[in-house]
Amino acid sequence: MLTIKVSQNLHAEMMIRNIASNKDCMPQASNGVQWVRHFLYYAGIDKDDFVFYDGSGLSGHDLVTPRATAKLLSYAAHDPKTGAPQPWFADWKASLPVGGVDGSLDFRFTKPPLKGHVFAKTGTHSEGRALSGYLDCASGRTVIFSILVNNHLPGSNVDRDAMDKIVAAIAAAQ
């Protein structure tokens, strides 16, 4: 859980190697990534929507579309066969940072109606930022969102502020 809550990249790198080891492969990132790739295909994510080289997402070669991220979030929340959440969904959602409460969202979404209702993973790499997850709206609906920004100005939070405003607008519209 700590790996996702506070973005422990070393733990993510170790996890990808543990996946390989548990699948009777050499504990190398490339073997673990191969297993993750197969899982994502199984979850219905298009092979052209992502490229992974490592477990942390820090490789400059890692790529993912917002569509792929939203599809994975949806797959976790709704089994395509039954419509029910995946058996691991509650643990997955609990591992995500919570707006205004903990992890990498501790100081974001700190006021109602968003505090405690945004469950999302942040991502930052070079001049790119991401925020993807679940938003529990006042209407009772849960909305899946994925916002990725590239080429933001170094030292500026304008893009992060815009992401937070988008999440607030989604909550207000639902």
Secondary structure as GFF3:
##gff-version 3
##sequence-region A 1 174
A	DSSP	alpha_helix	2	5	.	.	.	ID=ss1
A	DSSP	alpha_helix	9	22	.	.	.	ID=ss2
A	DSSP	alpha_helix	29	42	.	.	.	ID=ss3
A	DSSP	three_ten_helix	47	49	.	.	.	ID=ss4
A	DSSP	beta_strand	50	51	.	.	.	ID=ss5
A	DSSP	beta_strand	63	64	.	.	.	ID=ss6
A	DSSP	alpha_helix	66	77	.	.	.	ID=ss7
A	DSSP	alpha_helix	89	95	.	.	.	ID=ss8
A	DSSP	three_ten_helix	103	105	.	.	.	ID=ss9
A	DSSP	beta_strand	118	125	.	.	.	ID=ss10
A	DSSP	beta_strand	128	136	.	.	.	ID=ss11
A	DSSP	beta_strand	142	149	.	.	.	ID=ss12
A	DSSP	alpha_helix	158	173	.	.	.	ID=ss13
###
